[in-house]
Amino acid sequence: MAGRLGAKLRRTRESLGLTQEDLAKAVGLSSEFISMLEIGKRTPSLESLRRISGFLKKDVGYFVQEPEEDFQTLRRDKKLNREALAVIRRFERYCEDYLKLENLTSRPSEPAPLYQNVTAPSLAREERNRLGLGDEPIRDLFALLEISGLKLQRLPIPEKAKLAGLFIHFEAEQAGFALIDGSQSLGDQLIIAAHEYAHYLKDRNAGPILDNPDIFIEEYLPLYHPREKFAQTFALQFLVPPEKLNHLIQKEIHSRTLHFEDVIFLKRYFGVKTSTMLLILHRRELLPPHRYHEYSAVDSTSFERSLFGDVSGEEKVPRGKARPIASDRYKILGVTAYQKISRKKT
């Protein structure tokens, strides 16, 4: 109970923008005691819990009742069809196995900070600085997110499931997981992964978050919860930092007009899809609306292949041929656990 109570206390306090010192002063307890409560190393007396609950405007039962498990919530969601539920069951098994491997190897990942009261561009900038990325392209986003606390599985998702991504957080273990549609092109998978990372950094206490494919289409985005626009803005700025983009245009492209070959050069540099690069340039007013629509109609795959001899991040794997991809960290933990068990047997 102590761990569950502590997690709820921290989540409630942070949602109100309070520090541990603020809460401690308001309820007449020490900040050290509040800290110990939040990490599950102390259990409050009934009187202390009443004072904390009263100040936070919560019932005492809120902090002590058993919460509904997030996957159970998803299983009861009437909007999910049979195909989506089958994918979610596979993802649930992956999450359970991952946590078991971390427990067997005593190697839980360090959670990233939880951000509050921050804009999407500033969050992208702060997180890049925290991770030491500067403004350079991210070489391996999937590996980066894994070591930053968000565990990933790329799984081919049937089109009928109407699911592109899913974020879920295990409160007791402080572990975040994201499911990414592995049937999408690599460029789309990168956007989905960065989008789910925003949910991890800011929305991890909001319960499970399902992202359907329409969320990643610009004209449909305003129809969804504001957190989706936040996550998408974060994703674009996290993958393509504005400062570096402006620097490249000024240094390498000596023209006020961006030609289509310039767009292809920029997308290859940052490792994103052509459509993503066009959207970013349009959003940042580096490409006028008429040219954005003109370039969006170009067969970018053929153009890129004729110019560079290959195509980067655009092509989808046929859904029948796509295979589940466990993360590199998951595989390493599996090998480590196997070795540990083998040594015990001998």
Secondary structure, 3 states (H helix, E strand, C coil): CHHHHHHHHHHHHHHCCCCHHHHHHHHCCCHHHHHHHHCCCCCCCHHHHHHHHHHCCCCHHHHHCCCCCHHHHHHCCCCCCHHHHHHHHHHHHHHHHHHHHHHHHCCCCCCCCCCCCCCHHHHHHHHHHHCCCCCCCCCCHHHHHHHCCEEEEEECCCHHHCCCEEEEEECCCCEEEEEEECCCCHHHHHHHHHHHHHHHHHCCCCCCEEECHHHHCHHHHHHCCHHHHHHHHHHHHHHCCHHHHHHHHHHHCCCCCCCHHHHHHHHHHHCCCHHHHHHHHHHCCCCCHHHHHHHHCCCHHHHHHHHHCCCCCCCCCCCCCCCCEECHHHHHHHHHHHHHHHHHHC
